[in-house]
């Protein structure tokens, strides 16, 4: 990177004119790029079906939000209008934003006035609708907004949270009871997760009803000792907040960075009849730091399953607890030499007589079935491939799961770029694919496991959603995106390759629409590189890179280095305690590969990424061997010391346990090595990767007599969405590469 003495175009113009500062800046082609990026690039997909218990019909929200309609699953024909907001008894709403069906199919929870809290959580004005009686009533008469409502199994009660306390609505009596009273903002949370649990354990509800409706179990989070993080809010241009027009506001919340105290989490049970709360002790094991999941196992109300982790997240212990006696028993311990794959504790399937977990104990992620006493009943899958999703078993005893395609077609490492749905027959011996082994398939099943919808796409084929019965009969095509596909039919296509410079690595290359092998093209390398992630996949992913190739003349190259997913633990876990090291070696190898191509101008190679990809961008360009002419880092982590405990410590342990690793993995400590042009972009209201990451990095650049370019998005979060913001992000990125390479 050039030193501070370099004049910007604006400053140079002001000197030449002897007047005020003049900036000649080309306007970003927002309209053009918006066709390629979210939300303009979104293909059609069917609405999410809310199945009735038998799976033979489902509910959908009407297009205008004024009706909820029931359709026949097999034919898709409208059966009846279940709710019409203009004809409800007792109360009414103008429209419905979304809804939840009770387990017995008799009632609906619907909401309006949605107000986001964090990534998954929100508050809303919830109502209960009794289908047969056509009665609509507010979920709460005391509170205008509620959070995370949860039906009891019989549909006669709803637990919900307001201001960190749990309440139960008894629908039959149209009454509500306070379960907890100790909830205090920034101190005690009952029934819903704190920020860290929601973000890193993918949950927005911490309650579980007993199958017989007698008991509500919940997690209590004591976050009083967790440090608070605060950032400014502005009026902004996208959905402006007028109250901050002259004086910025502040947003504060509890956010533990690596090494700092987490919430102290405990389990409690509430007896609906006696209204008494009992504390549940898991045996006094002081190594337990996290309880990412609680759920009832089987059909008994005397077995609450509690899934726990130590702070290092390399040891999971599962307990069976009697919520009434509070007696607990350890039934499973799972350990790893590095970190446990989150699917091990987030993807447990609690069946009627047994439970299924995913484990990487063999070096690959596979399915194992256990009894509730902790006895392993069988290993359901095996081989050199990863199971990436578990769907359950149908009425014929067939089991369905999603996996990489490595064993199915002999592709070797390239099998990781595909996902296939497979079926194990009742005997457990025969495994067969039910979707193509090339491309990317995922599925959603009805609760009764009698129907499922496959979402299949490939790099050249937009998503096609098809419904099947579990008797292997195609029912109907829900969407084929034929019209959508026609819009992009003339675009160049990704070409997959395997880089063999050292460890074999999967990649793709996207060439300009009018590609001429005799010409020399500039290259943008895009990557994410985070542990367990994948960017190189044989699936439809229309995005900015097609615009860059088709309309801006760039070659785009992407490669998944070591640490990424789909290739077993040996390939992934090499980055443990040393983030950024092997990822950088592999991205530099990808840059050398790009430079060796006859149609690439080796003097014009840039690199970019978002979030972890922004982090790795800074690691790559701060390496002494960096060949990059320009770089763009979007919302980058610049030191793992600045990031949250669960994610940072999962891979790095605490700073006290791995001081050298934190030092060597921090771009802020390498800022003095950067010699290329650099653009940083960040949302000022990013509650995930805080803007302070970018500010601290800029400070280190200044310390070494360097500078970078910046583009900030007022009030935008980590996703930088809304008001064509995504188009601005990528438009600014491409403009920057055009000007600096």
Secondary structure as UniProt FT lines:
FT   TURN            4..5
FT   HELIX           9..17
FT   HELIX           30..34
FT   TURN            35..36
FT   TURN            38..41
FT   STRAND          50..51
FT   TURN            53..54
FT   STRAND          57..61
FT   TURN            63..64
FT   STRAND          67..72
FT   TURN            73..75
FT   STRAND          78..84
FT   HELIX           85..87
FT   STRAND          98..101
FT   TURN            103..104
FT   STRAND          107..116
FT   STRAND          122..130
FT   TURN            131..134
FT   STRAND          135..138
FT   STRAND          146..151
FT   TURN            153..154
FT   STRAND          157..162
FT   TURN            163..164
FT   STRAND          165..170
FT   HELIX           171..173
FT   STRAND          175..178
FT   TURN            185..187
FT   STRAND          188..190
FT   HELIX           195..200
FT   STRAND          207..209
FT   TURN            211..212
FT   STRAND          215..222
FT   TURN            224..225
FT   STRAND          228..233
FT   HELIX           242..244
FT   STRAND          249..254
FT   TURN            258..259
FT   STRAND          264..271
FT   TURN            272..274
FT   STRAND          277..280
FT   TURN            286..287
FT   STRAND          288..296
FT   TURN            298..299
FT   TURN            301..302
FT   STRAND          304..310
FT   TURN            311..312
FT   STRAND          315..321
FT   TURN            323..325
FT   STRAND          328..335
FT   HELIX           343..346
FT   STRAND          349..350
FT   STRAND          354..359
FT   TURN            361..362
FT   STRAND          366..371
FT   TURN            372..373
FT   STRAND          376..379
FT   STRAND          387..393
FT   TURN            395..396
FT   STRAND          399..403
FT   HELIX           406..409
FT   HELIX           412..417
FT   STRAND          419..424
FT   TURN            426..427
FT   STRAND          431..433
FT   STRAND          440..445
FT   TURN            447..448
FT   STRAND          451..458
FT   TURN            459..460
FT   STRAND          461..469
FT   TURN            470..471
FT   STRAND          474..479
FT   HELIX           482..487
FT   TURN            488..490
FT   STRAND          495..499
FT   STRAND          505..510
FT   TURN            513..514
FT   TURN            517..518
FT   STRAND          521..526
FT   TURN            531..532
FT   HELIX           544..552
FT   STRAND          555..560
FT   TURN            562..563
FT   HELIX           568..572
FT   HELIX           573..575
FT   TURN            576..577
FT   TURN            579..580
FT   HELIX           581..596
FT   TURN            598..599
FT   STRAND          600..610
FT   HELIX           612..621
FT   TURN            624..625
FT   STRAND          630..634
FT   HELIX           640..642
FT   HELIX           645..652
FT   TURN            655..657
FT   HELIX           659..664
FT   HELIX           667..669
FT   HELIX           671..673
FT   STRAND          677..683
FT   TURN            684..685
FT   HELIX           691..703
FT   TURN            704..705
FT   STRAND          709..713
FT   TURN            714..715
FT   TURN            718..719
FT   TURN            723..724
FT   HELIX           725..740
//
